[in-house]
């Protein structure tokens, strides 16, 4: 007989912010998932989060999660600049990690985490929730089946309107703020899904905020097979936030807001097919389920978002930041 402990996956959370709250809510929609503990360097925040989400344990030292045998996997939802050190500490302790996007600030950090995951045989997954949604699994299958022919063009945008407060994480360089790492990463993640490779050339331009981060950015990517991609991202204005993947025989259009979409249109010739893939909660449930599947099968990465795709996106963002002259403190 299988014990209930074997069937249960006990989660820890580092970083009790807004995104972690959505994650905690959606985790309750996943059978076998249990929230065990939450950590923050501010113990008051950790305790308040634990009380709000009915989590039995809280603390102010994330390293305790690495040594805790009652925690099976840790979700990291701290600011971007803290991802690397926290994930590294947990992986070195042998603790599986689901880390919020972007997985790190730069590709060198991502590469080190991936190498650590492989050398220790410990699961590491980037929590790019869009890539795990049912709609994007269907889109991936359609592309692989040749439904739109050879993918040739990806166009996407993701802009939000945030107040230009230097203490706001979107505008704070100390927290690795700016449009590219926070919202542009979504555009690059779906572009990587559609085209399956890194760009050969990049042409990027940005409007920089007074704090030194990218407030608005537009980039054109060209690939060695002739494919192209464009995207616009930013934290200082609104936009349509849609996605189009075009091929030689048709295209797929995902309307606003593409990052958590449940519907899309597939157009081929004169025909139009509406794709519908609903959510059970707010969308985080699918990355949670995928991490648990890979954990239980003792894998170190997810085929839905393999390490190679995570690293390719980080390398592309490094190249874009080099073009626009954006470096963060400590790099």
Helices and strands as residue ranges (DSSP letters): H 4-7, E 9-14, H 18-27, E 33-39, H 43-52, E 57-59, H 63-66, E 73-76, H 80-92, E 96-100, H 107-120, E 124-127, G 129-132, H 134-144, E 151-159, G 173-175, H 179-179, I 180-184, H 185-195, E 201-208, E 214-222, E 228-234, E 243-247, E 251-254, G 258-260, E 263-268, E 271-276, H 285-296, H 307-324
